[in-house]
Amino acid sequence: MPMKRFHLDRHAVVPLHAQIYDAISTMIQKDELMTGDGLPSEHELAQELMVSRATVRQAFVRLGQDGLLVSQAGKGTFVGTRPSSVRQVVIALLVIGFSEASHHKRQGVYGSLVRGMADATAKWEVLFNIFHFPIGSDLRTCLARINAQRFDGVLVRTWANVTKGDITSLTECGLPYVFIKRRMPNRAINSVIIDDIQGGYLAVDHLICLGHRRIGIITGPSDIHIFKDRLIGAEQAFAARGLRLDRSLVVSTPTTLDVDGFRCMCSLLELPSPPTAVFVSGDVMASGAYDAARQHGIQIPRGVSIIGFDDIEAAALFTPPLTTIRTSYLKLGRAAAELLLDLIRGSQSSPAERIIHPVLVVRESTMRCEKSDVRSSA
């Protein structure tokens, strides 16, 4: 019998019937099983894989519905004739290390990311499998958990920085890959990134052009490269205007949640000479900064101007609406999927980096600096 043997991961997040479906469909897509090839019976495959016959039947039914298998009474189950000459591509999206609170605060972000991927793959036969792994998860372990060999390529959205070990793990799997919003300094990898330096520059230059000179910066975790880049951009904006960043007004957070934005904003507002404007390098943190200003009886923007980063869906609904740097997750998803498909098809050589340029979105949370630095109750 021509079917290659495969194994199931009983500790994986993927149901057993789905693993069977994925394994057989991948063999068909990779021409390891050809039209007319026979498969074991449900009973035989259930015994071999040590699962119930009902589990195998679930997979066979779905494969039949997709036209990949056909059953012939009294003869058995065979690989069907594919309804399309276009080979289906199977892609995994790994989302690693983002807390439940982080997902909740960024409502719509991952929906936009997936919509962008769907836009890029609309004219192709592409099957997406999305996996979420908790904080502290190691990429090598994640790849083993999903049985990475079942996929044609993998998209990775991870909270942590990319390491040499991550690239080694992907190389050992032989998988085309693309990291989303992560890069490696001094090493080229397949990635789709935001120009965070440009974003930081745009944010601070906007405040400087409004006459602000005492500008606070709330940056994310100092060990994460994207926040380092945003701070570099801020410094460049000061330098371009013949000014210098006051490092005493820069505070970093352990997370990018609103509670840390609140804490850091409080520390800035309680300085003997507080800033007249604050660049917050994440919109979720900016919502905490808003709360801190309100608690201190300071109006936004008359008492303090605030600019964020990301333009999450809620940013336009802040009171007042948040001026921010827009980084489109729709564009990120589209560009990441396009790059991965190019790598899979061989039309793009590895490593490859594609850059999304951010734009300034001016709303009502920033205004021209008033020399009197008026601070009145909210």
N, C-alpha and C positions, 0 to 999 in steps of 0.2 A: 504494500500500500504506500502511495507516494507522500502521504502527509507526515511532515516532520513532527516529532514529539515535542511537547512543551510542558512547562510546569506552572502551577498556580502559586501565587503568594497569598497565603491565608492570613497574613497580618496586614495586608495592604488595605487602603481605604476603598479600593475598587471592588465591587461585588464580584463573586466568583463567576456568575453567568456572563457578566460584562467582560471579565478577563478572557473567558473562552471565546466570546464573540470577537474581541479585539485580536486575539492570537490567530484565529482562523482567517478573519478578514484581512489581516496584515499579510499572511502567507499568500492569499489570493492576489492582493494588490502588488506584492513583490514577485509575482509569477512563480512562487514556490509551489503553488497548487494551480493547476491549469484546468480550463474548461473540460468537463467530463471525468476528472479524477474522482475516485470514490473516497468517501470518508468512513470511519468506523460507525457502527450503529450507536444509537443513544446509550444502549446498555453497555457496549464495549468501552466507549469513551468515558462513561461514568465510572466504570470499574477501574480503568487506567488512571483517571485523575482523582479517584477516591472522593467523588461527590455524588449527590443524588441524581437519579435519572431526570428528575424535574428541573434541576439546575442546567443540565445539558440541553434539555428540551427548550428552555427559555432562550438559550443562545441560538439553537437551530431555527427556532421560529423567527427570531429577529433576522438571522442571516437569510432565511427564506423570503421574508418580507422585503429585504433589500435586493433580492434577486441574485444573491451570491451562492445560494444552495438551492437545489431542486430535489424533491423526493419522488422516487418512482416505486409504486406499489410492487412489492415482491422482489425488488431489485436492490434498493438501498438509497443512500443519499449521495449526491454528486455535486461537484462545483458547477454552477450555472454559467450561462453566457452573460457577461456583464452588460447592463443596459446602455453603457456609454463607453466610448473608446478612451475617454479621459481617465487616467489613473487617479484613484482617490489617494489623497495625502492625509496622513494622520499626525496631528500635532498635539503636543502637551504644553499647557500653560501652567507653570509652577509659580505659585504665590507663596513666598516663604518669609516668615518672621514678623508678620504684621499682627498686632493684637486685635482682639475682638473690639476693643474700644476704638482703636485706630480705624478699623473698617466702618464702624458706626459713625464716626465723625466725618468720614469721607464718603458719605452717601453719594452715589452716582458716579464715583471715580472709576470703579471697576466695570460698571455697566458701559461707560463711555469707552474704556479700553477695549472691551470685547466687541462693541459696535464697530469700532475702527478696524478690528481684525476681520469682522464679518464683511465690511465694505471691501477690504483688500482681496478677500477670497471668494467674492460672490460669483465670479465667472469660472471658478475652479471647483472640483470636488474635494472639499477639505472637511475633515472631521476633527473638531476640537474636543480635547479632554482637559478640564480645569481641575487642578489639585491645590488645596490649601494646606500648608504645614505651619505649625506653631513656632513661636520665638525659640531660638536656639537650635533649630533644625539645620542639619548639615546637608549640603547639596548632594554629596555622594550617597548619603543615606536616602535622600528623597528620590534620587534616580533609581536606586535599588527597589524602593517601595513601589514605584509605579511600573517596574520592569521596563526600563527605558528602551530596550531593544524592540519593543512593540511599535515604536513611533519613528516617523521619518525625520522629525526635528523637534526642538524644544525651545519655548520662550520662557525666560526666567525673570520674574519680578521679585527681587529680594530686598529686604530692609538693609542687610549688612553690605559692606564693601565686597567686591569680587576679589577672590584670592587666587593665587597660583594653583592651589589644590582644586579649586572649582573648575578651572580650565582643564587641568589634568583629568579630572573625573569625566568631563564631557568628551575630551579627546579619546579616552579609553573606551567610551561607549560608541565612538565613531559617529556621533550625532551632530548634524548642523545645529547651531544654537544662536540665540540672540538674547542679550541682556537688555532689559528695559529700564532706563533712567539710572544706569550704573556703568561706570567705566573703570579702567585700571590706569593709574598714572604710570607713565614710562613703558607701557605695553599695549599694543594694539589688540583689541578683541572685537568680536561681532557685537555691536551694540547700537541702540537707538537712544540718544540722549538729548536732554535739553541743554542749551548753551546757558548754563547757570551763571557763568561769569558775566555774560551779557545781561542776564536778568537782574543780578545784583547791581550792576552799573545803572541800568534803566531806573531801578527803584530809587536809589540814592540821588542820582542826577535830577530826578523829578523833584525831590525834596529841596535840593540845593537851588534849583531854578525858582522855587517858590520862596526863596530867601532864608531858608533854614540853614543854620550853621551848627547848632548844637543838636546833633542827630544821634539818637540811640539806635542800637542794633540788637535784636533778639535773634540769635542764630540757633539752629538745631544742634544736635550732638556734634561736638568738635572733631570726632574721629571719623565722621561720615563725609566722603569726598564732596558730595554735592553742596553741603553747607559750607565747606571750606571755599569752594568755588564762588558761592554767592557773596561771601565775605571779601574775597579777592576782588570781585567786581565792584563792591562798595568802595573799597580802598582806591581802586582805579578811578572811580567817579570823583572822589575827593581830589586826587592828584591832578586830574584833567582840568579841574577848576582852580588849581593853585592852592588847595586846602589840604589839611591833614586830618585823618580819622582820629578821634579821641578814644583811645583804647579803654579808658575807664567807663565808657558808655556802651561797651560791647559785653553782652552776657549770653552764655550758651545754656541750652537745656538738655536734660538727659533723654527726653522724648520729644515728639512733636505734637503733643496733646495740649488742649486748652488750659489744663491745670498748670502746666509749666509756663505757658505764655502769660498766665495770670501772675504767677510768682515772680517771673522776671520783670514784667511791667511794673509791678509794685516796687521792686528794688530800684528801678530807674526813676519812678515818680517820687520816691522818698529821698532822693539825693538832695543836698543843699541847693544845687542848681540843676534841676531836672531838664531833660531834653525838650525841645519844642516840637520835635517830630521823631517818630520811631519807625524803622524798617523792621518788620517781623518776617522772617524767612519761611513762613508757612501760614496759610490762611486759618488753619485750625488753631494754631497758637495765637493768631491775631484775634480770634473770638475771645480768648482768655484775656488778652490785652485790653479789649473793649470793657470787659467786666471789671478789670482793675481800675481803669480810668473812671468808670461810673462809681465804684466804691470810694474813690478819692475825691469825688465831686468835681471831676474835670470833664468838660465838654469836648467831644470829638466833632469837628477838627479845630474849633476855636481855641481850646486849651492845649490840645496836642494833636498833631496830624499823625495818622497811622496808615502805612502802606503794607500790604501783604504780598504773598507769593503763591501762585498756583491757579487762582480764580476757580475755586471749587463752586459748585452750584449754589451753595448757601451764601457766598460772598456778596452777591447782589441784593440779598435779603437782610444783611446786617443793618443796624440802625446807628448811624447812617450807612448807606451802602459803601462797601469797602473798595478803595482804590487798590489795585493789585497788579501783579505780573501774571499774564495769562500763559499757561502751559497746557496745551490741549491734549488731554488723554485720548481723545478721538484720533488725533493725528499720530500720537505715539503708537496706538494700537495698529493703525493702518500701516505706518512705516515699518513697525516691527514685523508684522505678518508678511509684508511685501519683501523685506530683506530676507526673511527666513525662507520664503518660497524661492527666491533667487538663488540662495545658497543650496537648497535641495535640488533645484533643477540644474545647477552648475553654471548659471549665467552670471554669477557673482563669485569672485574668488574671496577666500577668507584670509585674513581678518578684514572686516568692513565696518565702518562707523557712519551712521547717518545722524545728522544734527537737526533738531527742531529749534527754530529761533523764537524766543518769547516776545510778547508785545506788552506794552504798558496799557492798562485799562484804567482810565481816570474816572472816579466816581466822587462821592461827597465826603470821604473821610480825610481828605487833604485840602489845605488851603494855604494862601500866602501867609508867611510869618508876620505876626503883628509885633512890632517892637516892644509894646507894652506887655506882651506875653500874658494876655488876659486869661484868667482861669476862673470860670464861674460854675455854679452848681448845675448839674445835669438835670 
